[in-house]
Amino acid sequence: MKTKPAELFNLIEGGRANLENTSEFIKKVDEIKKEVTDKYSLTMVNEKNWVKRILIKIKLQIEIRKRVRELSSLKNLHIVNR
């Protein structure tokens, strides 16, 4: 029996939405935001050029999104629910 790729994503009831609504996930996301913000805060304070400050803010947001995506990846859904 062949399975469709879409069926693989529905192995767990609720899937990613249930994972992202848990208090543990929200706490980890807040920790990631704090850690990345702390990493870039010194650079932001010392930078005088407003264009570079905007680029640093963009870089900060990209890194936060990347790390949150890694946290909520499909392979983690199976580990959490076992």
Residue pairs with C-beta under 8 A, 6 or more apart in sequence:
9 15
9 74
11 77
11 78
12 18
12 77
12 78
12 81
15 77
16 72
16 74
16 77
19 25
19 72
19 76
19 77
19 80
20 26
20 72
25 71
25 72
28 71
29 68
29 71
32 64
32 67
32 68
32 71
33 64
36 60
36 63
36 64
36 67
37 60
40 56
40 59
40 60
43 56
44 53
44 56
44 57
47 53
47 56
